[in-house]
């Protein structure tokens, strides 16, 4: 169980940056509201596509644990590259290359669901959202 909570913290860290992206991109790249809106739209389409298509192929082939580890690795690379990006267009490129990171939360929820008893699944899924 400790490994699962550690992975959960990593997934939380990977997703937390979306809340801070507005301030960071405005300060670092001079983005306006429309620029951020386009970027968040790009993220949404990319995440939905990656989760919908890639996870259907990779999870049955390689298993949830391997996909989780690889997607968390992509998340680490994603955060590092976003941190050293010097131009706004680089964020689009980084996310396109590291989009596998978006599969981590869904995969983690699948693992948790299989390990939790029916009477506590709702509580665990609710806690995983936070």
N, C-alpha and C positions, 0 to 999 in steps of 0.2 A: 503493500500500500504506500509506503513512503515515495517510491518511484513515481507513482501516479500523481501524488500531490505535487511533486517537483515538476512534472510535466505540465500540470495545470497552471502552476505559477509561470512557467515559460510561455504558455499560450496566452495567459493574461497579459504578460509583458509585451508580447508581439502585437496584441490588439490595442493596447493602451495608447499607443502613439497616435491613433486616429483622433483622439480628443485633443491632442496637442498640436496637430498638424496645421490648424488654422493660424495659430499664433506664430509658429516657427516659419511657415512659408511666407507669411506676411513680412516678418522681420528679415528673414534671410534673402528671399527672392523678390520681395515687393509685390507679392500676389494680391490681387483684389478678390472680392467675394466671388465674382464670376470665374476667376481662375481656380479658386478652391472648389467651387461647385463642379466644374468640369473634371477636376482631378478626382473628387469623391465619386462622381458618376463612373469614371474610368475604373476606380477601385471596385465599385459594386458590380459592374459588368464582368470584370476580370475575375473577381472572387466567385461569383455565381457560376461562371463558365468553368473555372478550375475545379470547384467543388463538385459541380454536376457531372462533368465529363471525366476528369482525371481520377476522382475517387472511385467511380464505378469500375474503372479498369484496374487501377493499382491495388486497391484493398483486396479484392478477390485473388489477385495474382500473387501479391507479396505478404499480405496479412496486415492487420491493423497496427501492430507494434512497430514493424519496420517502416510503414508509411508514416507513422507518428514521429519516429526518430528522424527520418529524412526531412519531413516537413518542418520540424523544429530546427533542424540544421539550416534549412533555407531561411527560416525566420531570423536566425542569428546573423547570417550573411546579409539579409535584407536590412536589418537594423544598422549594421556596420556601414554598408554602402550608402544608405540614406543619410547617415551622420556625416560622411565625408563628401557628399555631393556639393558641388559648387554652383550648379545651375538648376533651375526648376525642371527643365526637360529631362535631367538625369533621373528624377524621381519616377517618371513614367517608364524609363528604360529599366531601372532597378526592379520595379514592381513586375514588369513584364517577364523579366528573367527569373525572378524569385517567387513567382505566383504560387508555387507549390506550398508556400508557407500558409496559404489560406485554407489548406486541407486539415491542418492540425486541430482546430477546435472541434470540427465534426468527427474526426477520428477519435479524439479523446472522449467525446460524449458517447460514442459507440462502445468503447472499451469500458467506460464506467457503467453503462447500461447493462452490459453482460455480466459484470461482477457484483452488482448491487441486487439485493432482494427486491421483490415487487413493492413491498410496503415502504421502502425508503427511496425509491427511484425519483419520485417527484421532488423530494427535498434535495437530493443530490443534484438533479438537473437545475433546480432553482438556484442552488449555491454556485453551480458552474457558470451560470449566466453573469453573476456578479463578478 
